[in-house]
Amino acid sequence: MTAVLTKPRPIRLKGRSYLALTLTPELPLEDWLVRLDELAALSAGFFLRRPVVLDVEGIDLDRTQLRELVDELCTRNVRIMGIEGARTSLLGTDLPPAISGGRSTSDIEAPVAEPVKEAVVSESIIRSDPLPNKTTPSIIVTQPVRSGQSLFFPEGDVTIIGSVASGAEIVAGGSIHVYGTLRGRALAGTMGNASARIFCSKLEAELLAIDGFYKTAEDMEPELRGKAVQIWLEGETFKVGSLA
């Protein structure tokens, strides 16, 4: 009997370019961060889920100052994917990698004041009814969220009266409540709210996340599938409790 040995397929490495925001800080950094806060206040979710490059060319910073600047941006939910214009000696494994060669495009339109809070859904708009007399903003969506839709509400809680289909995504700054089957992705506490929770009548989720910590379907306990549960964080650990 002849054994047939097959080589595993080689790992494929591909180059790909993406559009990213570029932040160019100015000295003094304290004043620049104040202006950045004023800009972000016009739209709480402006930097959320956007790739950002930090351009420090021509700015006299030492390694400690650069580290502190990246940390300050991280606390503001500005995730730096790369640093441009920094000396090699300033960068280490604790900082984003060096990046260069980006081509300039037209300026990204800065956010403006948002007098009306809405849930924005890709491909279509899901109408929502704001809960009255709430200190924390929240919305109620009275129809199922279909596959391919992404409901984005960074200001507060989201309540879905219906199911969330596989391939759909709910992103909330607060907690997420699903009165139906949760099959898609639910990302709660995305603005740094570690006390946010995820509630659902039937757990079939592809991915759960709270305050940047996530759990995939493969990581979920099998006995929780199909159950009514609530999920929360204790430190960096996911906790799950039954609602039945």
URBEL-V488617 format. One record per residue. PHI is phi as a letter, one per 20 degrees, with the letter a starting at -180 (999 if undefined). OMEGA is omega in whole degrees, 0 to 359 (* if undefined). Layout:
phi: {PHI	PHI}
omega: {OMEGA	OMEGA}
//
This chain:
phi: {999	e	e	d	d	d	f	f	f	f	f	e	d	c	e	b	d	c	e	c	f	d	d	d	f	c	e	f	f	f	f	f	f	f	f	f	f	f	f	f	f	f	b	f	d	f	e	f	m	d	f	c	d	e	d	d	f	n	d	e	c	e	f	f	f	f	f	f	f	f	f	f	f	f	f	e	m	d	e	e	e	a	c	d	n	e	f	g	f	e	e	b	f	e	c	g	f	f	b	b	n	f	e	f	c	f	f	f	f	f	f	d	g	d	f	d	e	c	e	e	c	f	m	a	d	e	f	c	d	f	f	f	l	d	f	e	g	b	c	c	d	e	b	f	e	e	g	n	e	c	e	c	b	f	f	a	e	c	d	d	e	q	d	d	f	g	n	e	b	d	c	c	f	d	e	c	c	c	e	r	e	d	d	e	d	c	c	d	m	f	d	n	e	f	e	f	c	c	d	b	f	b	e	c	f	e	b	c	b	c	l	n	e	c	c	e	g	f	e	e	f	g	f	e	f	n	d	e	c	c	c	b	d	c	m	d	d	f	c	c	c	f	e	f}
omega: {183	178	179	180	178	178	175	179	180	175	182	177	182	172	179	180	181	175	180	171	175	175	180	182	179	176	355	185	181	179	180	179	176	179	177	177	179	178	182	181	179	179	187	183	186	182	184	176	176	173	185	174	179	181	182	180	179	179	182	180	169	186	179	179	179	177	179	179	178	178	179	178	180	178	178	181	172	184	183	180	181	181	181	174	180	175	182	182	181	188	176	183	180	180	175	184	175	180	182	175	180	178	181	174	176	182	173	181	180	180	175	181	183	182	182	179	179	171	183	183	178	179	177	179	175	180	182	179	180	174	184	171	178	176	177	180	177	180	174	177	190	177	180	175	188	178	180	179	178	180	188	180	185	186	184	186	176	175	180	175	185	184	175	188	173	182	176	185	174	179	184	174	178	181	179	178	180	178	183	180	176	181	184	182	179	181	182	177	188	178	178	181	182	180	178	180	175	179	174	180	179	185	173	192	173	181	174	178	175	177	176	175	186	177	180	180	182	182	185	179	184	183	179	182	179	183	173	188	167	183	178	180	166	189	177	183	176	173	182	178	180	175	182	*}
//
